[in-house]
Amino acid sequence: MLKAERQQRILALMQQASAVTVRGLAAEFSTSPITIRRDLLELGERGLLERTHGGAVATQEVLAEGSARYEMYNYIERHHQQSLEKSAIAECAAQYISDGDSILVNAGTTTHALAQALRGHQDLHVITNGLTVATAVGQSVRAHVYVLPGRLDIRKQATIERPDRDHFPDIQIREAFLGVHAVSESGIYMRDNADAAMNRAFIAAASRITVVADHTKLHAFASFRISSWSKVQRLITDAASNTEILAAIESQGVDIVVAP
């Protein structure tokens, strides 16, 4: 098991029990206590837990993770968080899109920034489940925008629908640009299970996958994996991203692009 995946699972266990022991985790993951202590030390340095004698307890930040923490901020507040980094990532991603392209852009604040960066493009065919994405792309010249049906997630400004067998049989596009809740060495994650399934269907429909994520997503936690890196061709991030995590992702065949 990769270190990042093990640490993700440690945080998931702490959400359920709020406290863990080194001995218990070593048995859970069939690894040594020394490895677990290193994991807890790293997670503690990131402010995700507090070390105790023989284990750790969850910080309030971790206990509030997932849906509860997501509810702390409305869409506009999240849109303005790391806005400079998101804008730089969006401008960089827009360079990989040509006039007349057929693409999919999922819902999210980083992909909203990408949609704004596409206003100078022409004749785009864009499929999306993002309401703000659709509105922004719709302002480009001769845009063809298709909004996917589903239940309304007002917090995300999105439609969410879990497809049968994680597949949209009637959708085929050149490239999907995906914003995600969390990035780790083991893959890309969402906080909502249905949202993760919908994004897996996006991946199945695309010839290429580009993930757009600012540096905070490399230290975020989400429970539901969309995909491993084997199905992703490119990650666009910003210069503040953890270089060790980026190197581990790059070693899996992913093209890492750091926005200037």
Secondary structure, DSSP 8 states (H G I E B T S, - for coil): --HHHHHHHHHHHHHHHSEEEHHHHHHHHT--HHHHHHHHHHHHHTTSEEEETTEEEE-HHHHTTTHHHHTTS-HHHHHHTTHHHHHHHHHHHHTT--TT-EEEE-SSHHHHHHHHHTTT-BS-EEEESBHHHHHHHTTSBT-EEEE---EEETTTTEEE---GGG--TT--EEEEEEE-SEEETTEEEESSHHHHHHHHHHHHHEEEEEEE--GGGGS---SEEEE-GGG--EEEEETTS-HHHHHHHHTTT-EEEEE-
